[in-house]
């Protein structure tokens, strides 16, 4: 993606050429490149440079020397198109993740680009904000005629919008075509099947030729079946376990006169369970995790770990027993190479055995080929894996994870899910904040929704997601009338395999 934007060309050995509008990219004038090729990054925080929204929108226009009346005209027109007048004079620091990404998009669009590049722009957005953002991209493409190039791992919402799909593997393009042709090709190769979105995956498993991509298409496709039968399934009831971590009447605000992020929140985490925290951007999921980890103190209330107030536990014991991975994995890195990050931590914990353990962990997390790379030069997904790798070296009994699947491709996501399930079997308790609804539906034991600083829903995944209209999977939205507790294509296929389907 960075090879399409000359200001961002990565340092290294390069061969071949990139052309923009018939000219070599490096020969495109700087002003033309800045105006016509815009880019939105994965992390909304990385792109904001000014204090208020209106300053952010004006910044790039001022830099290219446009007169003030033209700047005002462009901002007014764009704000009317995007519809966020109420944010115009707000501080960017008070915005939610979805709002920040919208501002980043607006700051690019105000330059009136011809080409818009987006690097996993929904990775840190909640499902509703992500859907709204992608819907806005569709409008921009159709109504403004702007060419959009989007890299993304969350394909369920993206594939139906794309007019062309390019699939890459090990730095090479292996498939290039329409959504249907690329999905059909991916189906033929086992290792690419996890990349196929849930709805087309189900119909491919059913050997249906014309596969649907959206909920509406899937429901219409069901009319083609002369008969369909379902096996009666039962919702498994999880046994209650002892409470190992509790937060009692927690309230928190960052500054004395700022709004409360958490308000009189009480939550109990059961031993050995994998719990997911979901909710809109800005509802306090990340804040709650840092308080549970003992990294921040609540203004009111107590956190207890194994019956002890967490801040009264010896810090060495706490940091060894409780593993925490931030939603910004680069905060964890202190060394200049991937190898040093893992080896130095392993040596600190295990002495002479540390080298062998470090080698094993790097292989386990697919990082052994990146030993000499600087952690900050790794991709977002590689940084995520590196932070997980170093955190798990101490074999924590409590794992607190903030967006652990962010930046991971579907294949690695499945492997990480299996790894966490194995850790559960070994006695690890996991609490995970996530926007990845499909991942949570497939793997976790308990789901909690945060809203207005409190936990408002707390249930097992099937009951939790089947009771939601927006916060649920595409499969559940498609077939909830027939199979209300089906969340994944596997759930539907188990209830209705090929031999119970009649065309």
JOVEN-V78540 format. One record per pair of residues at least 6 apart in sequence whose C-alpha atoms are under 8 Angstrom apart, sorted by the first residue. I is the first residue (numbers start at 0). GAP is how many residues later the second one is. Records with the same first field share a line. If there is no record, write none. Layout:
I->GAP / GAP
This chain:
0->116 / 118 / 150
1->6 / 7 / 8
2->6 / 7 / 15
3->14 / 21
4->20 / 28 / 32 / 34
5->19 / 20 / 27
16->7 / 8
17->6 / 7
18->6
19->8
30->33
34->76 / 77 / 78
35->75 / 76 / 77 / 78 / 79
36->76 / 77 / 78 / 79 / 80
37->70 / 71 / 75 / 77 / 78 / 79
38->69 / 77 / 78 / 79 / 80
39->7 / 64 / 65 / 68 / 76 / 77 / 78 / 79 / 81
40->6 / 77 / 78 / 79 / 80
41->76 / 77 / 78 / 79 / 80 / 81 / 82
42->78 / 80 / 81
43->53 / 56 / 57 / 60
44->55
46->57
47->8 / 44 / 52 / 56
48->7
49->6 / 9 / 42
50->40 / 41 / 42
51->36 / 37 / 38 / 39 / 40
52->34 / 35 / 36 / 37 / 38 / 39 / 50
53->34 / 35
55->47 / 51
56->18 / 46 / 49 / 50 / 53
57->13 / 17 / 49
59->47 / 51
60->10 / 49 / 50
61->9
73->36
74->35
77->28 / 31 / 32
78->6
81->24 / 54
91->8
95->185 / 186
96->27 / 28 / 184 / 185
97->26 / 27 / 28 / 31 / 32 / 35 / 183
100->20
101->31
112->33
113->31 / 32 / 33
114->31 / 32 / 33 / 34
115->30 / 31 / 32 / 33
116->31 / 32 / 33
117->30 / 31 / 32 / 33
118->31 / 32 / 33
119->30 / 31 / 32 / 33 / 287
120->31
121->8 / 11
122->31 / 283 / 284
123->279 / 282 / 311
124->156 / 310
125->153 / 154 / 155 / 309
126->153 / 308 / 309 / 310 / 343 / 344
127->152 / 342 / 343
128->151
130->26
133->23 / 24
137->23
139->6
140->6 / 7
151->6
152->42 / 254 / 255 / 256 / 257
154->40 / 41 / 42
155->41 / 42 / 43 / 57 / 318
158->6 / 20 / 38 / 54
159->19 / 53 / 54
161->16 / 17
162->15 / 16
163->12 / 13 / 14 / 15
164->10 / 11 / 12 / 13 / 14 / 17
165->7 / 8 / 9 / 10 / 11 / 16
166->6 / 7 / 8 / 9 / 15
167->6 / 7
174->7 / 10
175->6
179->31
182->13
185->6 / 7 / 9 / 10
186->6 / 9 / 17
190->220
191->219
192->8
193->216 / 217 / 220
194->214 / 215 / 216
196->16
197->276 / 277 / 290 / 291
198->13 / 14 / 15 / 16 / 19 / 275 / 276 / 290
199->11 / 12 / 13
200->288
201->287 / 288 / 290 / 291
202->8 / 9
203->7
204->288 / 293
205->287 / 291 / 292 / 295
206->291
211->6 / 9
214->259 / 260 / 262 / 263
215->262
217->260
218->259 / 260
223->279
224->276 / 277 / 278
225->276 / 277
226->274 / 275 / 276
227->268 / 272 / 273 / 274
228->267 / 271 / 272
229->265 / 266 / 270
230->263 / 264 / 265
231->263
232->262
234->227 / 250
237->207 / 222
239->30
240->29 / 30 / 31
241->28 / 29
242->25 / 26 / 27 / 28 / 63
243->24 / 25 / 26 / 27 / 60 / 61 / 62 / 63
244->23 / 24 / 25 / 26 / 58 / 59 / 60 / 61 / 62
245->20 / 21 / 22 / 23 / 57 / 58 / 59
246->18 / 19 / 20 / 21 / 45 / 54 / 55 / 56 / 57
247->16 / 17 / 18 / 19 / 53 / 54 / 55
248->14 / 15 / 16 / 17 / 51 / 52 / 53
249->12 / 13 / 14 / 15 / 16 / 48 / 49 / 50 / 51 / 52
250->9 / 10 / 11 / 12 / 13 / 14 / 47 / 48 / 49 / 50
251->8 / 9 / 10 / 11 / 46 / 47 / 48
252->6 / 7 / 8 / 9 / 46
253->6 / 7
259->193
260->22 / 23 / 26 / 191 / 192
261->21 / 22 / 26 / 190 / 191 / 192
262->189 / 190 / 191
263->36 / 37 / 189 / 190
264->188 / 189 / 190
265->188 / 189
266->188
268->6 / 162
269->159
270->156 / 157 / 158
271->152 / 153 / 155 / 156 / 157 / 158
272->151 / 155 / 156 / 157 / 171 / 172 / 173
273->150 / 155 / 156 / 157 / 158 / 170 / 171 / 172
274->155 / 156 / 157 / 169 / 170 / 171 / 172 / 173
275->155 / 156 / 157 / 158 / 164 / 168 / 170 / 171 / 172
276->8 / 154 / 155 / 156 / 157 / 170 / 171 / 172 / 173
277->7 / 155 / 156 / 157 / 169 / 170 / 171 / 172
278->6 / 156 / 170 / 171 / 172
279->170 / 171
282->167 / 168 / 169 / 170
283->166 / 169
284->148 / 165
285->41 / 116 / 147
288->111 / 112 / 113 / 144
289->6
290->6 / 7 / 12
291->11
292->29 / 30 / 31 / 107
293->16 / 17
301->7
302->6 / 7
303->6
309->8
319->74 / 75 / 76
320->73 / 74 / 75 / 76 / 77
321->74 / 75 / 76 / 77 / 78
322->68 / 69 / 71 / 73 / 74 / 75 / 76 / 77
323->67 / 75 / 76 / 77
324->7 / 62 / 63 / 66 / 75 / 76 / 77 / 79
325->6 / 75 / 76 / 77
326->74 / 75 / 76 / 77
328->54 / 55 / 58
329->45 / 46 / 53 / 57
331->55
332->8 / 42 / 54
333->7
334->6 / 39 / 40
335->37 / 38 / 39
336->34 / 35 / 36 / 37 / 38
337->29 / 32 / 33 / 34 / 35 / 36 / 37 / 48
338->19 / 31 / 32 / 33
340->49
341->16 / 20 / 44 / 47 / 48
342->11 / 12 / 15
343->10
344->45 / 48
345->7 / 8 / 9 / 11 / 12 / 47
346->6 / 7 / 8
347->6
348->44 / 45
358->9
360->28 / 32
361->6 / 27
364->20 / 21 / 24
366->15 / 18 / 19
374->8
375->7
378->28
379->26 / 27 / 28
380->24 / 25 / 26 / 27 / 28
381->25 / 26
383->20 / 21 / 22 / 23 / 24
395->32
396->30 / 31 / 32
397->30 / 31 / 32 / 33
398->29 / 30 / 31 / 32
399->30 / 31 / 32
400->29 / 30 / 31 / 32
401->30 / 31 / 32
402->29 / 30 / 31 / 32
403->28 / 30
404->8 / 29 / 31
416->22 / 26
420->22
423->6
433->6
436->34 / 35 / 36
437->34 / 35 / 49 / 50
439->7 / 21
440->20 / 21 / 24 / 32 / 46 / 47
441->45 / 46
443->17
444->15 / 16
445->12 / 13 / 14 / 15
446->10 / 11 / 12 / 13 / 14 / 17
447->7 / 8 / 9 / 10 / 11
448->6 / 7 / 8 / 9
449->6 / 7
456->7
457->6
461->23 / 24 / 25
462->22
464->6 / 7 / 8 / 11 / 20 / 22
465->6 / 10 / 14 / 18 / 19 / 20 / 21
468->8
471->15
472->14 / 15
473->13
474->11 / 12 / 13 / 14
475->7 / 8 / 9 / 10 / 11 / 12
478->7
479->6
482->9
485->6
